[in-house]
């Protein structure tokens, strides 16, 4: 279920008679040499749908996608203690694994102020890395509203429960966006480098604000349909093309449609 060469080498050590891999259209890094069966090709699939095809390949007939995330009552209690009675929570999870995928701190702050004026309690989440702490500090410094920072204060399951308590999440292409989907919390995704139809928040792809397609056309002169599925665009400043007003407009749309 991985096309990376290092994963294929690891799979080579497994003495299985049947090794199922991706179809030829999604194979790369010599993936085809390490498998003897393939999943069916798909038209512009989300990553999740690609993985779902592996289940179909071994005979699973249930096509309904659902999540039953494992967390305990104690995880929920820890999350509620961190949120300390806050209501109508708007979570900003601002940091992706690569700095270039992060939006600008002053723009996150503008959305924090916008949400606060509409009665939301603003919370920032993130891990303990220096990059995440620096980004969080910059957002708080630019914002005029009160922001509760949980950066570096949550374990994974506690974070999941924080996202479950939230009414809405704002995030770039990062793990917590997908975690929020699994607990039914709407997500506004911010995308520039990768196709949100492939990696966007699965149930909330219609709430994505993206500049991916315009950059793909600008850099390569063709649309996404003319390239291998999953083609990415490069550039350290692409996220700066996402304007505050675009995200505010999407925020308003989500609030109205989700009746928040």
Backbone bond lengths (Angstrom), bond angles and torsions (degrees), N, CA, C in turn:
res aa  C-N    CA-C-N  psi(-1)  N-CA   C-N-CA  omega(-1)  CA-C   N-CA-C  phi
1 X - - - 1.465 - - 1.523 111.93 -
2 X 1.332 116.60 12.83 1.458 122.39 175.92 1.524 108.11 -132.38
3 X 1.331 115.79 143.38 1.464 118.23 179.16 1.528 112.46 -102.82
4 X 1.326 117.38 -6.97 1.468 120.05 -179.82 1.528 110.39 -61.91
5 X 1.320 116.84 140.15 1.460 121.39 -176.10 1.524 111.95 -57.26
6 X 1.339 117.76 -41.48 1.470 120.30 -178.22 1.534 110.69 -62.97
7 X 1.342 117.08 -35.62 1.465 119.96 177.90 1.523 110.44 -70.01
8 X 1.322 117.24 -37.64 1.458 121.01 178.72 1.526 111.24 -65.12
9 X 1.325 116.97 -38.89 1.472 120.93 178.04 1.528 109.49 -64.20
10 X 1.317 116.82 -40.99 1.466 120.10 177.42 1.525 110.69 -62.90
11 X 1.338 116.13 -42.02 1.465 120.03 179.64 1.529 111.85 -64.17
12 X 1.324 115.61 -27.45 1.468 120.04 179.31 1.522 111.74 -61.26
13 X 1.320 117.03 -26.80 1.466 121.32 -177.69 1.532 112.42 -79.53
14 X 1.345 117.52 -9.36 1.470 121.11 -178.27 1.526 108.92 -88.69
15 X 1.347 118.06 121.05 1.469 120.97 -175.03 1.530 112.70 -82.43
16 X 1.325 116.41 57.26 1.466 121.04 179.03 1.524 109.92 -94.69
17 X 1.341 115.88 143.56 1.460 119.73 177.35 1.525 111.54 -76.59
18 X 1.335 115.94 -31.08 1.464 120.76 179.44 1.522 109.39 -114.27
19 X 1.304 115.52 123.96 1.468 120.71 177.29 1.532 107.64 -126.96
20 X 1.313 114.50 109.43 1.459 120.99 -175.09 1.520 109.91 -95.35
21 X 1.314 115.87 130.17 1.460 120.66 -179.81 1.510 112.07 -129.36
22 X 1.314 115.21 -174.17 1.464 120.83 -179.89 1.533 110.65 -71.87
23 X 1.325 115.07 158.55 1.464 121.04 174.09 1.523 109.73 -64.03
24 X 1.315 116.74 166.68 1.466 121.17 -174.78 1.519 112.48 -60.71
25 X 1.333 116.80 -33.07 1.458 120.28 -178.57 1.512 113.88 -63.90
26 X 1.334 117.16 -25.37 1.462 120.71 -179.44 1.525 113.18 -109.52
27 X 1.303 117.07 2.60 1.466 120.84 179.28 1.522 110.82 -78.91
28 X 1.318 115.85 140.41 1.458 121.77 173.84 1.522 108.41 -158.03
29 X 1.313 117.58 173.22 1.463 123.47 -178.97 1.537 111.89 51.97
30 X 1.347 115.59 42.98 1.477 123.80 176.00 1.527 113.10 65.59
31 X 1.322 117.06 19.69 1.472 121.65 -179.36 1.530 112.50 -51.76
32 X 1.327 116.74 -39.31 1.468 121.10 -176.05 1.522 113.49 -61.36
33 X 1.343 116.32 -25.62 1.459 119.57 -178.21 1.531 112.49 -75.36
34 X 1.300 117.80 -13.76 1.458 121.68 -173.08 1.526 113.54 -106.81
35 X 1.338 117.91 0.71 1.467 121.32 -178.32 1.521 109.82 -125.56
36 X 1.342 115.90 157.91 1.463 119.70 176.10 1.531 112.50 -124.34
37 X 1.314 116.90 0.34 1.466 121.80 170.96 1.520 108.08 -140.92
38 X 1.331 115.89 159.90 1.458 119.56 -177.28 1.522 111.15 -132.65
39 X 1.330 115.24 151.65 1.459 118.29 170.63 1.525 107.96 -76.66
40 X 1.327 115.68 163.89 1.464 120.20 -179.80 1.531 110.97 -70.18
41 X 1.332 116.66 146.47 1.467 119.50 174.58 1.533 109.91 -63.02
42 X 1.333 116.24 153.54 1.459 122.22 178.18 1.517 109.65 -134.77
43 X 1.317 115.63 150.91 1.455 120.93 -179.47 1.522 110.30 -91.10
44 X 1.314 117.22 110.40 1.467 124.02 178.27 1.532 112.49 49.51
45 X 1.322 118.12 56.20 1.464 119.79 -176.11 1.527 113.08 -80.45
46 X 1.313 115.72 146.06 1.458 120.90 165.62 1.528 107.66 -67.51
47 X 1.317 117.37 152.60 1.461 121.41 179.16 1.530 110.62 -52.47
48 X 1.337 116.41 -42.05 1.459 120.46 179.54 1.527 111.48 -59.29
49 X 1.323 116.63 -40.89 1.469 120.24 -179.89 1.516 111.33 -67.97
50 X 1.336 116.27 -32.31 1.454 119.31 174.76 1.515 111.12 -62.92
51 X 1.329 116.76 -44.67 1.456 120.33 177.58 1.528 111.36 -65.37
52 X 1.332 115.88 -35.72 1.464 119.80 179.08 1.522 110.99 -61.87
53 X 1.327 116.91 -31.37 1.459 120.14 179.29 1.524 112.08 -67.17
54 X 1.337 117.54 -24.01 1.465 119.65 174.55 1.527 110.02 -67.81
55 X 1.339 116.05 -37.41 1.468 119.27 176.54 1.528 110.35 -63.18
56 X 1.327 115.89 -42.74 1.468 119.30 178.45 1.531 110.82 -62.07
57 X 1.328 115.79 -36.19 1.466 120.75 -177.37 1.521 112.84 -64.08
58 X 1.342 117.11 -24.46 1.465 119.35 178.38 1.531 111.53 -105.23
59 X 1.346 116.08 16.61 1.455 119.92 169.91 1.507 117.34 99.36
60 X 1.338 118.35 4.73 1.467 120.34 177.71 1.523 108.84 -73.61
61 X 1.324 116.76 124.37 1.460 120.46 -174.25 1.528 113.33 -102.00
62 X 1.320 118.33 -13.50 1.466 121.38 -179.20 1.527 109.22 -74.93
63 X 1.331 115.90 116.18 1.456 120.19 -177.74 1.525 113.44 -95.26
64 X 1.333 117.31 1.23 1.453 120.47 -179.54 1.532 110.19 -78.52
65 X 1.325 115.40 129.66 1.460 120.35 179.31 1.517 108.96 -99.25
66 X 1.321 116.41 124.19 1.463 120.96 178.37 1.520 108.05 -146.88
67 X 1.332 114.91 165.44 1.456 120.01 -179.36 1.525 110.02 -128.95
68 X 1.305 115.17 142.63 1.463 121.18 174.04 1.522 106.19 -132.32
69 X 1.312 115.02 79.18 1.457 120.30 -171.92 1.533 110.72 -73.09
70 X 1.316 117.17 133.27 1.466 120.71 -176.38 1.526 112.94 -83.40
71 X 1.320 116.16 109.09 1.461 120.85 171.89 1.520 107.68 -144.33
72 X 1.312 116.36 159.72 1.460 121.12 -173.88 1.526 110.71 -106.94
73 X 1.325 114.63 169.64 1.464 120.02 175.68 1.524 110.26 -60.95
74 X 1.327 116.74 -33.18 1.463 120.50 178.30 1.526 111.16 -67.13
75 X 1.341 116.85 -37.66 1.467 120.29 176.04 1.525 110.09 -60.11
76 X 1.336 116.23 -42.20 1.461 120.69 179.56 1.524 111.29 -66.15
77 X 1.321 116.14 -39.92 1.466 120.10 179.47 1.526 110.82 -64.53
78 X 1.328 116.49 -40.47 1.468 120.04 178.29 1.526 110.84 -63.24
79 X 1.334 116.38 -41.37 1.461 120.27 179.26 1.521 110.96 -63.69
80 X 1.319 116.75 -44.95 1.461 120.44 -179.30 1.524 111.52 -66.12
81 X 1.319 116.79 -33.70 1.464 120.15 176.98 1.526 110.63 -66.52
82 X 1.328 116.43 -39.63 1.461 120.09 178.32 1.526 111.37 -67.40
83 X 1.318 115.89 -34.20 1.465 120.03 179.87 1.526 111.56 -81.64
84 X 1.322 116.42 -17.10 1.462 123.10 169.35 1.528 113.90 48.95
85 X 1.325 115.66 50.58 1.458 119.93 174.39 1.518 115.60 78.84
86 X 1.344 118.30 8.97 1.469 120.58 178.70 1.525 110.24 -64.87
87 X 1.310 115.92 147.23 1.457 121.47 178.41 1.521 110.23 -122.06
88 X 1.313 115.29 157.87 1.476 122.08 178.31 1.529 109.75 48.17
89 X 1.323 114.35 65.93 1.472 121.33 -169.99 1.531 111.72 -86.35
90 X 1.309 115.15 130.58 1.462 123.71 173.80 1.518 107.39 -111.15
91 X 1.331 116.73 111.63 1.467 121.51 -177.81 1.527 109.87 -96.06
92 X 1.322 115.43 128.94 1.459 121.36 169.30 1.523 107.17 -105.97
93 X 1.329 115.67 117.87 1.469 121.05 175.04 1.523 105.76 -111.74
94 X 1.330 118.16 87.05 1.465 121.50 -160.70 1.515 117.49 -82.57
95 X 1.335 117.66 -13.91 1.469 118.93 -167.99 1.518 112.88 -109.92
96 X 1.315 115.66 128.14 1.455 122.22 169.53 1.527 109.09 -93.24
97 X 1.300 116.94 177.88 1.465 120.25 -178.66 1.523 111.50 -70.17
98 X 1.336 116.52 -24.63 1.459 121.00 177.61 1.523 109.06 -117.27
99 X 1.316 115.86 132.96 1.463 121.93 -174.79 1.522 112.33 -57.02
100 X 1.325 117.69 -34.42 1.462 121.08 -177.04 1.523 112.92 -65.00
101 X 1.331 117.18 -16.75 1.473 120.32 179.69 1.527 112.55 -90.85
102 X 1.320 116.55 -0.07 1.466 120.21 -179.12 1.525 110.85 -88.43
103 X 1.312 115.63 143.66 1.453 121.54 174.01 1.524 108.96 -76.17
104 X 1.321 117.69 170.35 1.457 121.35 -177.81 1.532 111.25 -76.10
105 X 1.342 117.72 140.18 1.473 120.10 -176.56 1.521 113.51 -59.30
106 X 1.344 117.75 -39.39 1.463 119.54 -179.49 1.530 111.98 -66.77
107 X 1.337 116.19 -25.18 1.467 119.04 178.76 1.529 111.03 -81.58
108 X 1.319 116.25 -37.93 1.467 118.14 170.67 1.533 109.51 -57.91
109 X 1.331 116.02 -42.52 1.462 120.78 -179.42 1.516 111.20 -62.24
110 X 1.336 117.18 -38.69 1.460 121.04 178.22 1.523 111.15 -62.14
111 X 1.329 116.59 -38.60 1.474 119.69 177.05 1.513 111.13 -70.94
112 X 1.326 117.14 -34.81 1.463 120.25 176.20 1.522 109.92 -60.89
113 X 1.328 116.96 -46.27 1.466 121.37 178.95 1.524 111.05 -63.23
114 X 1.329 115.68 -40.92 1.471 120.89 -179.57 1.527 111.02 -63.21
115 X 1.328 115.56 -44.15 1.464 120.25 179.24 1.520 111.21 -66.77
116 X 1.330 116.00 -40.68 1.462 120.46 -179.50 1.516 111.17 -60.81
117 X 1.323 117.91 -40.92 1.461 121.75 179.51 1.528 112.38 -64.97
118 X 1.345 115.68 -19.95 1.461 120.05 178.12 1.526 112.23 -98.47
119 X 1.322 115.32 14.71 1.454 119.93 172.78 1.508 116.21 91.27
120 X 1.332 117.27 10.80 1.460 120.40 178.93 1.535 110.25 -88.34
121 X 1.327 115.65 146.44 1.461 122.07 168.39 1.517 107.51 -90.72
122 X 1.333 117.26 126.69 1.462 121.45 -173.23 1.526 110.63 -98.22
123 X 1.322 115.07 129.89 1.461 122.54 -179.55 1.526 108.89 -128.89
124 X 1.328 117.09 135.69 1.462 121.37 174.07 1.522 108.72 -108.19
125 X 1.325 116.21 133.73 1.462 120.92 176.83 1.523 109.89 -119.21
126 X 1.316 115.92 161.99 1.455 121.07 178.94 1.512 111.34 167.50
127 X 1.298 115.58 171.57 1.451 121.79 179.79 1.518 111.98 -86.59
128 X 1.325 117.01 -176.67 1.471 121.53 -174.02 1.526 115.09 -87.41
129 X 1.337 118.34 8.13 1.460 119.44 -176.39 1.527 111.31 -70.29
130 X 1.313 115.68 157.71 1.463 120.94 179.80 1.527 111.10 -61.86
131 X 1.335 116.85 -39.28 1.464 120.56 -179.99 1.521 111.47 -61.81
132 X 1.335 116.45 -43.73 1.459 120.20 -178.86 1.529 111.90 -68.81
133 X 1.314 116.19 -39.17 1.458 119.81 179.04 1.525 111.08 -67.34
134 X 1.326 116.38 -41.40 1.463 120.67 179.28 1.524 111.05 -63.73
135 X 1.334 116.12 -44.10 1.461 120.63 178.77 1.525 111.10 -62.54
136 X 1.312 116.43 -44.70 1.466 121.38 178.69 1.526 111.48 -60.53
137 X 1.322 115.94 -45.37 1.467 120.45 179.93 1.529 110.89 -61.08
138 X 1.336 116.06 -39.40 1.465 120.10 -179.48 1.528 111.24 -67.38
139 X 1.323 116.24 -39.18 1.475 119.92 177.99 1.523 110.26 -62.66
140 X 1.317 116.01 -47.28 1.476 120.84 -179.39 1.527 110.28 -62.38
141 X 1.332 116.88 -38.42 1.471 120.69 -179.44 1.526 111.69 -66.04
142 X 1.321 117.23 -34.73 1.462 121.18 -179.19 1.531 113.07 -81.96
143 X 1.318 117.17 -22.09 1.464 120.57 -174.76 1.528 111.57 -80.52
144 X 1.316 115.48 150.21 1.461 121.69 175.28 1.522 112.02 -97.50
145 X 1.317 116.65 -15.58 1.464 121.23 -178.48 1.527 110.70 -93.02
146 X 1.317 115.70 168.60 1.466 120.70 174.01 1.523 109.34 -76.29
147 X 1.314 116.52 134.58 1.465 122.04 178.00 1.522 108.38 -129.06
148 X 1.321 116.03 130.43 1.463 121.65 175.35 1.527 107.87 -90.70
149 X 1.315 117.04 119.60 1.458 120.75 179.56 1.524 110.96 -96.86
150 X 1.329 115.69 121.88 1.466 121.87 173.67 1.523 110.81 -109.10
151 X 1.321 116.41 17.27 1.465 120.90 -178.09 1.534 109.64 -63.20
152 X 1.320 115.49 123.75 1.460 120.96 -179.84 1.513 114.32 77.42
153 X 1.334 117.46 7.77 1.468 120.36 -174.66 1.530 113.63 -111.12
154 X 1.319 117.72 0.54 1.464 119.91 -176.16 1.521 111.91 -122.82
155 X 1.321 115.41 138.70 1.451 120.87 164.41 1.530 107.27 -78.48
156 X 1.319 116.65 170.50 1.464 120.50 -173.27 1.526 112.45 -58.93
157 X 1.326 117.44 -46.86 1.467 120.05 -177.36 1.527 111.58 -72.77
158 X 1.318 116.59 -31.17 1.461 119.30 174.77 1.518 109.68 -65.05
159 X 1.322 116.40 -42.00 1.461 120.90 176.81 1.522 110.44 -59.93
160 X 1.316 116.53 -43.40 1.468 120.50 178.22 1.531 110.34 -56.21
161 X 1.310 116.58 -42.61 1.466 120.78 -179.16 1.530 111.65 -71.66
162 X 1.329 117.46 -31.96 1.465 120.61 173.44 1.527 109.56 -62.85
163 X 1.319 116.74 -44.47 1.464 121.29 178.93 1.527 111.05 -65.04
164 X 1.318 116.34 -33.36 1.462 121.06 177.34 1.526 111.20 -66.55
165 X 1.331 116.75 -34.97 1.463 121.09 -179.86 1.530 111.98 -75.37
166 X 1.327 117.03 -19.79 1.461 121.27 -175.92 1.524 111.64 -74.22
167 X 1.326 115.03 154.27 1.460 121.68 173.83 1.530 111.01 -88.42
168 X 1.345 115.52 -29.98 1.455 120.69 -174.65 1.522 109.20 -157.50
169 X 1.335 116.12 145.28 1.467 122.41 179.62 1.524 108.94 -124.99
170 X 1.325 115.86 138.50 1.462 122.94 172.19 1.516 107.53 -115.26
171 X 1.341 117.33 126.49 1.466 120.00 -176.02 1.517 110.72 -158.69
172 X 1.340 116.60 152.38 1.465 120.38 169.51 1.527 109.14 -80.91
173 X 1.327 116.41 -159.41 1.465 121.99 -179.25 1.530 108.52 -76.51
174 X 1.327 115.90 86.25 1.460 120.96 -173.35 1.523 110.80 -147.71
175 X 1.332 116.61 159.46 1.452 122.87 -174.72 1.525 115.63 -54.04
176 X 1.339 119.34 -47.24 1.466 119.57 -178.22 1.529 114.30 -58.05
177 X 1.329 117.61 -26.29 1.463 119.51 175.65 1.521 110.39 -61.50
178 X 1.323 116.43 -41.67 1.461 121.01 -179.93 1.526 110.99 -75.96
179 X 1.317 117.02 -32.61 1.460 120.39 174.90 1.525 110.41 -61.65
180 X 1.336 116.51 -41.64 1.464 120.50 179.43 1.519 111.05 -61.15
181 X 1.322 116.86 -38.26 1.464 120.93 178.58 1.526 110.47 -58.43
182 X 1.337 116.68 -41.01 1.466 120.11 -175.25 1.517 113.17 -67.89
183 X 1.337 117.39 -18.43 1.470 119.96 178.55 1.529 111.08 -111.37
184 X 1.342 116.30 14.24 1.451 120.88 171.20 1.511 116.14 78.66
185 X 1.324 118.03 20.07 1.458 120.83 179.08 1.532 109.72 -96.75
186 X 1.333 118.15 124.52 1.466 120.75 -179.80 1.524 112.41 -59.10
187 X 1.327 115.65 145.53 1.464 122.18 -176.89 1.525 110.34 -128.62
188 X 1.320 116.30 131.91 1.464 121.36 166.11 1.519 106.43 -95.58
189 X 1.307 116.86 110.77 1.460 121.28 -178.67 1.519 111.24 -95.25
190 X 1.327 117.11 140.58 1.456 123.55 178.96 1.526 108.89 -113.08
191 X 1.333 116.55 117.66 1.471 120.70 -171.33 1.517 111.72 -132.09
192 X 1.328 115.26 136.90 1.459 121.17 176.60 1.519 112.61 -136.09
193 X 1.340 117.45 -37.70 1.466 121.14 -171.14 1.531 114.31 -94.60
194 X 1.312 116.95 -28.87 1.466 119.81 -177.78 1.521 109.88 -124.93
195 X 1.310 115.62 156.53 1.462 122.06 -176.26 1.528 110.21 -71.46
196 X 1.338 118.06 116.35 1.468 119.32 -178.22 1.523 113.36 -65.32
197 X 1.336 117.28 -19.87 1.468 118.79 175.67 1.525 110.52 -68.38
198 X 1.323 116.50 -20.66 1.469 121.12 179.81 1.523 112.17 -96.47
199 X 1.344 117.26 -38.24 1.470 119.59 -172.65 1.526 113.65 -128.01
200 X 1.332 117.92 9.64 1.457 120.01 -179.94 1.518 112.87 -71.69
201 X 1.348 117.52 168.00 1.471 121.03 177.26 1.533 109.83 -57.96
202 X 1.315 117.55 115.99 1.462 122.59 -160.66 1.527 114.45 -54.61
203 X 1.308 117.70 -48.13 1.467 120.45 -176.82 1.523 112.49 -85.33
204 X 1.324 117.16 -6.84 1.468 120.15 -173.47 1.523 111.81 -129.50
205 X 1.322 116.12 35.08 1.460 119.11 179.25 1.530 111.71 -64.91
206 X 1.332 116.52 -23.19 1.470 120.12 178.47 1.523 111.70 -76.12
207 X 1.333 117.79 -4.08 1.459 121.39 176.26 1.530 112.44 -106.07
208 X 1.307 117.58 12.26 1.462 121.71 -179.44 1.531 110.68 -79.49
209 X 1.321 116.02 139.95 1.465 122.59 168.97 1.529 106.13 -109.26
210 X 1.317 116.55 118.31 1.459 118.10 -171.55 1.528 112.52 -136.85
211 X 1.341 114.44 152.81 1.457 121.72 172.11 1.535 109.42 -126.87
212 X 1.319 115.96 17.68 1.464 121.69 -178.54 1.524 111.16 -62.65
213 X 1.327 116.15 -51.38 1.460 119.47 -172.26 1.530 111.92 -64.94
214 X 1.326 117.65 -38.88 1.468 119.32 179.44 1.522 110.95 -68.14
215 X 1.322 117.72 -33.05 1.463 120.58 178.58 1.521 112.04 -75.01
216 X 1.318 116.85 -35.90 1.463 119.79 176.41 1.527 109.52 -62.29
217 X 1.322 116.38 -43.99 1.457 121.07 179.10 1.527 110.62 -65.26
218 X 1.329 116.15 -41.01 1.468 120.85 -178.96 1.525 112.31 -67.61
219 X 1.335 116.41 -41.94 1.461 120.39 -175.67 1.520 113.35 -80.04
220 X 1.335 115.69 -36.77 1.462 119.00 -171.00 1.527 113.69 -117.83
221 X 1.333 116.24 -7.80 1.463 119.69 174.72 1.511 115.50 74.83
222 X 1.337 117.05 11.91 1.462 120.36 179.83 1.520 109.26 -139.89
223 X 1.327 115.98 163.83 1.462 121.10 178.05 1.516 110.40 -86.05
224 X 1.330 116.02 170.23 1.467 121.24 -177.70 1.528 111.74 -60.61
225 X 1.320 117.35 -32.38 1.464 120.35 -177.89 1.523 112.49 -69.09
226 X 1.328 116.47 -15.55 1.460 120.44 -178.26 1.523 112.90 -95.97
227 X 1.345 116.91 2.29 1.461 121.76 -179.90 1.522 110.17 -120.70
228 X 1.331 117.72 162.56 1.465 119.69 172.51 1.521 110.24 -56.18
229 X 1.321 115.99 139.94 1.464 120.93 -177.65 1.526 109.83 -60.65
230 X 1.317 115.86 128.76 1.456 120.17 -179.33 1.512 113.78 100.35
231 X 1.331 117.93 3.06 1.463 120.51 176.96 1.525 110.07 -58.45
232 X 1.326 116.41 134.15 1.462 121.56 -179.22 1.513 110.61 -108.01
233 X 1.327 115.19 160.72 1.457 120.53 174.24 1.528 108.35 -111.82
234 X 1.330 115.72 156.77 1.460 120.58 -174.34 1.520 111.06 -117.73
235 X 1.330 114.78 153.73 1.454 120.49 177.53 1.518 110.36 149.85
236 X 1.323 116.07 134.34 1.460 120.34 -176.05 1.524 112.83 -76.18
237 X 1.329 118.11 -19.46 1.464 120.90 -172.25 1.528 113.45 -118.16
238 X 1.304 117.86 18.52 1.464 120.02 -176.20 1.526 112.65 -64.39
239 X 1.330 117.01 -35.94 1.467 119.48 -177.76 1.528 112.21 -64.24
240 X 1.339 116.61 -22.66 1.465 120.80 179.07 1.525 111.28 -67.54
241 X 1.320 117.04 -14.70 1.461 120.56 177.96 1.532 112.02 -74.82
242 X 1.321 117.41 -16.44 1.472 120.88 177.20 1.526 107.62 -80.61
243 X 1.319 116.13 117.32 1.453 121.48 -175.14 1.524 111.71 -89.09
244 X 1.322 115.91 152.00 1.470 121.91 179.09 1.525 111.26 -56.76
245 X 1.328 116.50 -43.02 1.463 119.85 -176.65 1.527 111.80 -64.14
246 X 1.331 117.17 -32.94 1.463 120.21 176.33 1.530 110.61 -62.36
247 X 1.320 115.61 -43.29 1.467 120.05 -176.99 1.523 110.39 -74.03
248 X 1.319 117.53 -37.01 1.466 120.53 175.29 1.530 110.51 -60.51
249 X 1.324 115.78 -42.81 1.465 120.22 178.74 1.519 111.19 -61.47
250 X 1.344 116.50 -41.61 1.462 119.90 177.78 1.519 110.70 -68.23
251 X 1.322 117.12 -38.04 1.462 121.83 176.23 1.528 109.68 -56.29
252 X 1.317 116.68 -47.34 1.467 121.25 179.73 1.530 111.36 -61.58
253 X 1.329 115.50 -40.21 1.453 120.86 179.67 1.521 111.32 -63.09
254 X 1.331 116.13 -44.45 1.466 120.00 -179.17 1.531 110.54 -66.07
255 X 1.323 116.44 -44.57 1.457 120.49 179.68 1.525 111.07 -57.41
256 X 1.326 115.17 -41.65 1.464 119.54 -179.82 1.521 112.16 -71.15
257 X 1.332 116.91 -48.35 1.458 120.14 -176.37 1.521 113.09 -69.47
258 X 1.326 116.59 -35.78 1.467 120.56 -179.44 1.520 112.33 -90.69
259 X 1.341 115.69 -2.56 1.466 122.18 179.14 1.542 111.48 54.37
260 X 1.324 114.63 51.82 1.468 120.67 -177.37 1.526 111.09 -84.24
